[in-house]
Amino acid sequence: QMRAGGPGWQRDLTAPHAPGLLPVVSVALIVGNLQLATAGTRSGLFLAVRNGLQAAAVVAYPFFVALPAGVFACWIPNSAFSLAQHLAAAASRAASRAATTTATAALALAD
């Protein structure tokens, strides 16, 4: 089923992706997720772990190229949804901060 069940661009999901774009997208999503997950932190430990994991993802690229395309059929959407979740949470935090700042400024003007 995995040998003949893939989408039009990759019919055999058990074979590596020939152009190698899926591993590139996967590494970019990993790096982006790690960057957003630690955005705003000042902890040296978190930043060191983030940098180490991002470097490991880039160094692991040659191993990712050898993985079957079926792995990326699951991995990329999962990472994309995670990235969207991080972006939505960041937007929510920014809106909350803006509302708090506006309310504080309004109270200061009222006094």
C-alpha positions in Angstrom: 0.0 0.0 0.0 2.8 2.4 0.8 4.6 1.7 -2.5 1.6 2.8 -4.6 -0.4 5.0 -2.3 1.3 8.3 -2.3 0.3 11.6 -3.8 1.1 12.6 -7.4 4.5 14.0 -6.6 5.7 10.9 -4.7 4.0 7.6 -5.7 6.3 5.4 -3.6 6.2 6.5 0.0 8.8 3.8 0.9 11.5 5.5 -1.2 13.4 8.7 -0.3 12.2 11.9 -1.8 14.3 12.3 -5.0 14.7 16.1 -5.1 15.4 16.3 -1.4 12.9 19.1 -0.7 10.9 17.3 2.0 14.0 17.0 4.3 14.7 20.7 3.7 11.2 21.7 4.6 11.3 19.4 7.6 14.5 20.9 8.9 13.2 24.5 8.4 10.1 23.7 10.3 12.1 22.1 13.2 14.3 25.2 13.4 11.3 27.5 13.2 9.4 25.7 15.9 12.4 25.7 18.2 12.9 29.4 17.6 9.3 30.3 18.3 9.1 28.0 21.3 11.9 29.8 23.1 11.1 33.3 21.9 11.2 35.8 24.7 13.0 33.6 27.1 16.1 34.9 28.8 17.2 31.7 30.3 20.7 30.7 29.2 19.8 27.0 29.6 16.8 27.3 27.3 18.8 29.2 24.7 21.7 26.7 24.8 19.3 23.8 24.4 17.5 25.5 21.5 20.8 26.3 19.8 22.0 22.7 20.3 18.8 21.2 18.9 18.8 23.5 15.9 22.3 22.6 15.2 21.5 18.9 15.5 18.6 19.3 13.1 20.9 20.9 10.5 23.6 18.4 11.0 21.1 15.5 10.8 19.9 16.7 7.3 22.0 14.1 5.5 20.3 11.4 7.5 16.9 12.9 6.8 17.5 12.7 3.1 17.7 8.9 3.3 14.4 8.6 5.2 11.3 7.4 3.2 9.0 10.1 1.9 6.2 8.5 4.0 7.9 9.8 7.2 7.7 13.3 5.9 4.0 12.9 4.9 3.4 12.7 8.7 6.3 14.8 10.0 5.8 18.0 7.9 2.0 18.5 8.5 2.6 17.8 12.2 5.4 20.4 12.4 3.4 22.9 10.3 0.5 22.6 12.8 2.9 23.0 15.7 4.3 26.1 14.0 0.8 27.5 13.5 0.0 26.9 17.1 3.2 28.8 18.2 2.3 31.7 16.0 -1.3 31.8 17.3 -0.1 31.7 20.9 2.4 34.5 20.2 -0.3 36.6 18.6 -2.6 36.0 21.5 0.1 37.0 24.0 0.9 40.1 22.0 -2.8 41.1 21.9 -3.1 40.5 25.6 -0.1 42.7 26.3 -1.5 45.4 24.1 -4.8 45.3 25.9 -3.2 45.4 29.3 -1.0 48.4 28.2 -4.0 50.2 26.8 -6.0 49.6 30.0 -3.1 50.7 32.2 -2.7 53.9 30.1 -6.4 54.6 30.3 -6.3 54.2 34.1 -3.3 56.5 34.3 -5.1 59.2 32.3 -8.2 58.9 34.5 -6.2 59.6 37.6 
